[in-house]
Amino acid sequence: MIHKVMCIDDDTITLRLCQIILEKANFCDEIITVENGELALEYFEIQNALPAPQQKLPGLIFLDLNMPVMDGWEFLDSFSDKFSLFQQEVKIIILSSSVNPQDKIKADNNPNVICFISKPLSISGLNNLKEIPDLRSFFSAS
């Protein structure tokens, strides 16, 4: 099981649905929700200021692409620039309603993104994620 998951989405209904599905699937211990990429970066800035043993990093981020303030692509760029030390520990999945094929291609070509999945999040989708090599170690004991 993943200890901590962060969901970044501007839609409060989507955030609540993600919480419900993650809890029902027993996918993680804790869920952090933020409404845009800027707030997510603020969270990582706070964690970065702490000594490493006190940092509470999510093992996985579900990231929406289309958000006001700071969209998913801008978040990815800033996260890569500012928090390169976290990239080994924090895995990112694009969770989007985008039907633009260029978004999928761009996500597939981004080294910080482990996959692109379409909204809404589902229990069967979460079970499929457990088979992704980058996430398998979280679930190998279950």
C-alpha positions as CSV (number, residue, x, y, z in Angstrom):
1,M,0.0,0.0,0.0
2,I,1.2,3.5,-0.8
3,H,1.5,5.6,2.4
4,K,0.5,9.0,1.0
5,V,-1.2,10.0,-2.3
6,M,-1.7,13.6,-3.5
7,C,-4.6,14.5,-5.8
8,I,-4.2,17.8,-7.7
9,D,-7.5,18.9,-9.4
10,D,-9.5,22.1,-9.5
11,D,-12.8,20.2,-9.4
12,T,-13.9,19.5,-5.8
13,I,-16.3,16.8,-6.9
14,T,-13.4,15.0,-8.7
15,L,-11.2,15.4,-5.6
16,R,-14.0,13.9,-3.4
17,L,-14.6,11.0,-5.8
18,C,-10.8,10.3,-5.8
19,Q,-10.8,10.2,-2.0
20,I,-13.8,7.8,-1.9
21,I,-12.3,5.5,-4.6
22,L,-8.8,5.5,-3.0
23,E,-10.3,4.7,0.4
24,K,-12.7,2.0,-0.9
25,A,-9.8,0.3,-2.8
26,N,-7.6,0.5,0.3
27,F,-4.9,2.0,-2.0
28,C,-3.2,4.3,0.4
29,D,-3.0,5.3,4.1
30,E,-3.4,9.0,3.6
31,I,-4.8,11.4,0.9
32,I,-3.8,15.0,0.3
33,T,-6.0,17.1,-2.0
34,V,-5.1,20.4,-3.5
35,E,-7.0,22.5,-6.0
36,N,-4.1,23.5,-8.4
37,G,-0.5,23.1,-9.2
38,E,0.6,26.2,-7.3
39,L,-0.8,24.9,-4.0
40,A,0.9,21.5,-4.6
41,L,4.2,23.3,-5.2
42,E,3.7,25.2,-1.9
43,Y,3.3,21.8,-0.2
44,F,6.5,20.6,-1.6
45,E,8.3,23.8,-0.6
46,I,7.3,23.2,3.0
47,Q,8.5,19.6,2.8
48,N,11.7,20.7,1.2
49,A,12.4,23.1,4.1
50,L,12.2,20.2,6.6
51,P,15.0,17.8,7.4
52,A,14.7,14.7,5.3
53,P,13.5,12.4,8.2
54,Q,10.6,14.8,8.8
55,Q,9.5,15.2,5.2
56,K,6.0,13.7,4.4
57,L,6.2,13.2,0.7
58,P,3.5,11.5,-1.3
59,G,4.6,8.3,-3.0
60,L,2.1,9.1,-5.9
61,I,0.5,12.1,-7.4
62,F,-2.7,12.0,-9.5
63,L,-2.4,15.2,-11.6
64,D,-5.1,16.9,-13.6
65,L,-3.9,18.8,-16.7
66,N,-6.6,21.5,-17.2
67,M,-6.7,23.8,-14.1
68,P,-6.7,27.5,-13.5
69,V,-3.9,29.3,-11.6
70,M,-1.3,26.6,-12.6
71,D,-2.1,23.7,-14.9
72,G,-0.7,20.2,-14.8
73,W,2.0,20.9,-17.4
74,E,3.2,24.0,-15.5
75,F,3.3,22.0,-12.3
76,L,5.4,19.3,-13.9
77,D,7.9,21.8,-15.2
78,S,8.2,23.5,-11.9
79,F,8.3,20.3,-9.9
80,S,11.1,19.0,-12.2
81,D,13.1,22.3,-11.8
82,K,12.6,22.9,-8.1
83,F,12.4,19.4,-6.6
84,S,14.6,17.1,-8.6
85,L,15.6,15.4,-5.3
86,F,12.0,14.3,-4.8
87,Q,11.5,12.8,-8.3
88,Q,12.9,9.4,-7.4
89,E,10.5,9.0,-4.5
90,V,7.4,10.7,-5.9
91,K,5.6,9.1,-8.9
92,I,3.2,11.1,-11.1
93,I,0.1,9.8,-13.0
94,I,-1.8,12.2,-15.2
95,L,-5.5,11.8,-14.4
96,S,-7.3,13.9,-17.0
97,S,-10.5,14.2,-19.0
98,S,-8.5,15.5,-21.9
99,V,-9.2,13.9,-25.3
100,N,-6.4,15.7,-27.0
101,P,-4.0,13.0,-28.3
102,Q,-1.1,15.4,-28.0
103,D,-1.6,15.4,-24.2
104,K,-1.2,11.6,-24.1
105,I,1.9,11.8,-26.3
106,K,3.4,14.6,-24.2
107,A,2.7,12.6,-21.0
108,D,4.3,9.5,-22.4
109,N,7.4,11.5,-23.3
110,N,7.7,13.1,-19.9
111,P,10.2,11.2,-17.8
112,N,8.4,12.2,-14.6
113,V,5.0,10.8,-15.7
114,I,4.6,7.0,-15.3
115,C,1.2,6.9,-17.1
116,F,-1.8,8.8,-18.4
117,I,-5.3,7.6,-17.3
118,S,-8.7,9.0,-18.1
119,K,-11.1,10.3,-15.6
120,P,-12.9,9.2,-13.6
121,L,-10.7,7.2,-11.3
122,S,-12.1,3.7,-10.6
123,I,-11.3,0.7,-8.4
124,S,-10.5,-1.4,-11.4
125,G,-8.2,1.3,-12.7
126,L,-6.4,1.4,-9.4
127,N,-6.0,-2.3,-9.5
128,N,-4.4,-2.0,-12.9
129,L,-2.0,0.6,-11.6
130,K,-0.7,-1.9,-9.1
131,E,0.9,-3.8,-12.0
132,I,2.9,-0.8,-13.2
133,P,6.6,-1.5,-12.5
134,D,7.1,1.9,-10.8
135,L,4.3,1.1,-8.3
136,R,4.5,-2.6,-7.9
137,S,6.8,-2.4,-5.0
138,F,4.2,-0.6,-2.9
139,F,1.8,-3.6,-3.3
140,S,4.1,-6.6,-3.5
141,A,3.2,-7.7,0.1
142,S,-0.5,-7.5,-0.5
